[in-house]
């Protein structure tokens, strides 16, 4: 189910780039390919290793609709609307945004790996995640993804990208908070200095 629901986020913008009647600028194409890179990893790599619980059909279908729409929105904006001047890659917001994107992606992938290795196949025991950004926040995987999409938004400087980043924050930010509360109740030895989502702050 994870593969099916994430696939449109990769496939739709990728097809928009490939099938566009007029190619976008190199800047637009490169930035859109960073979006596709995230969803290539989530669709084709993450789904092979995840051992999550089965997803209800209605939730999967809603995810397919959202991912299709968001993939189209991001892709259409970068292919048909966004334009970048010569030297766009030297602008501060682009360099800061791309750096944030890849740092966030690295945190997200590393945190997912830590979570996968907490349990052996078939095991249901809860354990405290440790290492990486989990030393600072309970929702390290969520933190990484939020940083990633705000980095993408800063690099592209488009309304659809900022809207998606804000949606991501509102969607998975509360999940990090609830996971944090669960850990505090579940484990008496849970690190008291660890925050929910933002290191040293919240």
C-alpha positions in Angstrom: 0.0 0.0 0.0 2.9 2.4 0.8 4.3 1.9 -2.7 1.0 2.6 -4.4 0.1 5.7 -2.4 3.5 7.3 -2.8 4.0 6.4 -6.5 2.0 9.3 -7.9 4.2 11.8 -6.1 7.1 10.5 -8.1 5.4 9.5 -11.4 3.2 12.6 -12.0 5.9 15.3 -11.9 8.4 13.0 -13.6 6.0 12.5 -16.5 5.3 16.3 -16.6 9.0 16.9 -17.2 9.4 14.2 -19.7 6.2 14.9 -21.7 6.2 18.7 -21.5 5.7 20.3 -25.0 8.3 22.9 -24.1 11.1 22.1 -21.8 11.4 24.2 -18.7 14.6 25.9 -17.7 17.4 23.9 -16.3 16.8 25.4 -12.9 13.2 24.4 -12.9 14.0 20.9 -14.0 16.8 20.4 -11.5 14.7 21.7 -8.6 11.7 19.4 -9.6 14.1 16.5 -9.8 15.1 17.0 -6.2 11.3 16.7 -5.4 11.3 13.4 -7.4 14.4 12.2 -5.7 12.6 12.3 -2.3 9.7 10.3 -3.7 11.9 7.9 -5.6 13.5 7.0 -2.3 10.1 6.8 -0.4 8.5 4.8 -3.2 11.0 2.4 -4.4 13.5 2.1 -1.5 11.7 2.8 1.7 8.7 0.6 0.8 11.0 -2.4 0.3 12.3 -2.2 3.9 9.4 -0.9 5.9 7.6 -3.3 8.2 4.7 -1.1 9.0 1.2 -2.3 9.8 -1.4 -2.7 7.0 -3.0 0.5 5.8 -6.9 0.7 5.6 -8.1 1.0 2.0 -9.9 4.3 2.5 -6.7 5.9 3.9 -4.6 4.6 1.1 -7.0 5.9 -1.5 -7.1 9.4 0.1 -3.3 9.3 0.1 -3.2 8.4 -3.6 -5.5 11.3 -4.4 -3.4 13.8 -2.3 -0.1 12.6 -3.7 -1.5 12.7 -7.3 -2.7 16.3 -6.8 0.4 17.5 -5.0 2.7 15.9 -7.6 0.7 17.6 -10.3 0.7 20.9 -8.6 4.5 20.9 -7.9 5.3 19.6 -11.3 3.0 21.9 -13.2 4.4 25.0 -11.3 8.0 24.1 -12.1 7.4 23.1 -15.7 5.0 25.8 -16.8 5.1 28.7 -14.4 8.4 29.1 -12.5 11.2 30.9 -14.2 14.7 31.6 -12.9 17.3 34.1 -14.1 20.8 33.4 -15.2 22.9 32.8 -12.1 19.9 31.5 -10.1 22.1 28.8 -8.5 24.3 31.5 -6.9 21.5 33.1 -5.0 21.5 32.7 -1.2 18.0 31.4 -0.9 18.7 28.7 -3.4 21.9 27.5 -1.8 20.4 27.6 1.7 17.3 25.8 0.5 19.1 23.0 -1.3 21.4 22.5 1.7 18.4 22.3 4.0 16.7 19.9 1.6 19.5 17.4 1.5 20.3 17.7 5.3 16.6 17.0 6.0 16.5 14.1 3.6 19.6 12.6 5.2 18.0 13.0 8.7 14.8 11.4 7.5 16.5 8.4 5.9 18.8 7.8 8.9 16.0 8.1 11.4 13.8 5.7 9.4 16.7 3.2 9.5 17.0 3.5 13.3 13.3 2.9 13.7 13.4 -0.1 11.4 16.2 -1.7 13.4 14.4 -1.3 16.7 12.5 -4.5 16.3 13.2 -7.9 14.8 10.8 -9.3 12.2 7.5 -10.2 13.9 8.4 -8.5 17.2 6.0 -6.0 18.7 7.9 -4.8 21.7 8.4 -1.0 21.9 11.9 0.4 22.4 13.3 3.8 22.8 14.9 5.0 19.6 18.5 6.3 20.1 21.1 7.8 17.9 21.2 10.6 15.3 18.6 13.2 15.8 16.7 10.9 18.2 19.1 12.1 20.8 17.4 15.5 20.6 13.8 14.9 19.5 11.3 12.1 19.6 10.1 12.7 16.1 13.4 12.8 14.3 12.1 11.3 11.1 9.3 13.9 11.1 11.8 16.7 11.8 13.9 15.6 8.9 11.0 15.6 6.5 9.8 19.1 7.6 13.3 20.5 7.2 13.5 18.9 3.8 10.3 20.4 2.5 10.9 23.9 3.9 14.3 23.7 2.3 12.7 22.8 -1.0 10.3 25.7 -0.6 13.1 28.2 0.1 15.1 26.9 -2.9 12.2 27.1 -5.4 10.5 30.1 -3.8 7.1 29.1 -5.1 3.7 29.2 -3.5 2.9 25.5 -4.1 6.1 24.5 -2.4 5.6 26.7 0.6 2.0 25.5 0.8 3.2 21.9 0.8 5.8 22.6 3.4 3.3 24.2 5.7 0.9 21.3 5.2 3.7 18.8 6.0 4.3 20.7 9.3 0.6 20.7 10.2 0.3 17.1 9.3 3.2 15.3 10.8 4.2 17.9 13.5 1.3 16.8 15.8 2.3 13.2 15.2 5.7 13.9 16.6 4.1 15.5 19.7 1.8 12.5 20.3 4.7 10.1 19.8 6.7 12.1 22.4 3.8 11.9 24.9 3.5 8.2 24.3 7.2 7.6 24.9 7.1 9.6 28.2 4.2 7.5 29.4 5.5 4.2 28.2 9.1 4.5 29.5 10.0 5.7 32.9 13.7 6.1 31.8 12.8 8.1 28.7 15.4 11.0 28.3 13.8 14.1 29.9 15.9 16.4 27.9 14.6 15.1 24.6 12.0 17.4 22.9 9.1 16.4 20.7 10.0 18.0 17.3 12.4 21.0 17.5 15.7 20.4 19.2 16.1 22.2 22.5 12.8 24.1 21.9 9.7 22.0 21.6 
